[in-house]
Structures are given as structure tokens and as C-alpha cells.
Amino acid sequence: MPNKTVGFFHRNIVTPTPTPALGTTYNTADVHVHNLLSGAVPFESGGPVRGRLEAIHVHLHNIAGGATSVDIKVCLDANGDNAYVPSTNCPIDTAITTAGQGNIALRVGIPLVAVTGGTFYVFARVNAGSADYVTSILTWTEV
């Protein structure tokens, strides 16, 4: 009988200070840097990551000016030139009791076989107006 393959879920949370303010264009100053291998044992901390990028969650504050969606782009470089997850539009789910706050969630499901390190750069922009890019969470499965 074959061995059972088991995956282990991980999350990487980034909440920068100060919080970047998003506009309608991508900006290299408005990026969240995620190292999926932070906290890994020393012999694995340099990569490669073995698994699958499962999802991206983003929390926004001070949503203004008619912003109703966010474009998310995950890159392998700080300049945003080497996209791993191409620009994807996600509707903002606004908070029920707290005005000006909202969230987006994006299911990704891309294997991490082509990635040599564990650092990902998550860029965001709103479709109109502005919003504060408070927190982003990458969830991934280790296999």
C-alpha cells in the first residue's frame, strides 16, 4: 500500500508600520514582503519552498473615494517585474459595523516548484480612491 501524503498548512502575516496607503497604481513603496521560510529550521531557511501557495487575505482600513475592488499581484522581486501570481482583481467585502474597513480573499493554488527562495512581494492597488493596506496573510501548504 502506498504511503499517505500529508500537507502542513502555514501562514505568514505582514502588518507593516507605517501602513502603506494604496492608490490606483502599483507602487514599489506599497508592498508587503513575505518570507514563507521565516521560522524554518536553519538548513531549510534558504529555500526552496516545497509546497503550494494556497490563498491571500488582505485587510484594509480607511477605504475611501469609491474603492470597491483591489488588484493583487505577487512577485518574486521587489520591483514587481517578475510576477508569480499575475494581477488579479478581488472585490472588497466591506465590514458590517465598522465603516471604511474591508477584506479581500483570493484562492491561488499554485505549486511552488519554480521558486528558489521563500520571499514574495505582495503588491496591491484599488480601482478608485484610496485605502490603507493594513495586513496581508499568505497561506501555503508544505508537502
N, C-alpha and C positions, 0 to 999 in steps of 0.2 A: 504494500500500500504506500502511495507517495506521502511525503511529509506535508503537513499543513503549512501554508504560507500565511504569516501573520504580519499585519501592518501596525505601526505605532504612530498615533497622532501626536503632532507637535503644534505649538503656536508660537508666534513671535510677535510681540506687541511693541509698537513705537508710538510714544506720545512726546513729541519734541517741545522744548521751551526755548524761545518763544514759538507760539503756534503760527505756522505759515498761513497767510491769507490768500486764498485761491481767487484767481480771476478767470477770464475766458480763454487764456492761452496757457500752454505748458510753460513752466519757468523752472530752471535748474535750482533756484533757491527754494522752491516749494516742493520738496521731495522728502519722503520718509525712507531712511536707509535701514533695511532689514538684513541681519546676518542670521541665516537659518541655523548655522552651526555654533552660535554662541551657546556656551554651556555644554558643548560636546566634549567627550574625553579627548585629551591632548593629541593622540595620534589620528583622530578624525577631524579635528577642528579646522584643518586646512582644506577640506573637501576631498573629493567631490561629494555633493549631496546625492544620496541614493533614495529616491522616492518619487512622490508626485505632489505638485503644488495643487492643493485642493480648493482653497477659497480665499477671497479677500473681503474683509469687512472694513468699512470706513465710518467714523463718527464725525459729524460736522456741527459747528456752532455758528451763530450769527449769520444764518442763511438770509440773504437779502437780494433785492433787485430782480426778483422773478426767477431765481435759480430753481430749476425743477429736476435737473439731472447732472451727473458727474461723469466725465470721461476718465477712465483709469488706464494707465499704461505702466507695465512692469518691465524694467530694463536691466541689463547686465552691466551697464556703465553709468557713471554719474552725469554724463552729458545727455543721456536719453536717446542715444543714437542706435543702440543695439537692443531692440525690443524683444523680450521673451514672451510677454503677453501683449499683443497689439492693442492699440487704443480701443476700448470697449465702453459703450455708453450704458450707464446704470441710472434708473430713476431714483430720486431721493425719496425715501419713506420718512415723511415728517413726523415729529414727535406729537403725541396726542395732547399732553398737558403742558409742555414747555415750548413756547413759541421760539422759532428761529433755530431749532435743533433738528437733526435728522441723521439717517443712516443709509448706507448702501451695502449690498452684499452681492458678490459675484462668484459664481461657481466656475472654477478653472479646469481642474482635472488634467493638467499637462504633466507628463513624466519629466523628471529632472535628469535625464540621461546625458544631455548635452552640456550641462553646467559643470564647470571645473571648480568653482568656489561656491561659497554659501551666501554671498552678498547680492541682494536685489534692491533696486531703486524703484520706489512706487511714486509715480507722478500722477497728479490729478489736476483737473480744471473743471469749472462749472460752465453750463451752457449759457448763462446770463447772470449778471450781477456779481455777487461775491459770497464767500463762505470761509470760515476758519477750518483748516484741515487739522483737526484735533488728534485723532487716533487712527492708526491703521493696524490691522491684525492680518497676518498671513498664517493660514493653517496648512500643514503639509503632513503627508504620510511617509514614514520611513519604512522601507521594505528591504 
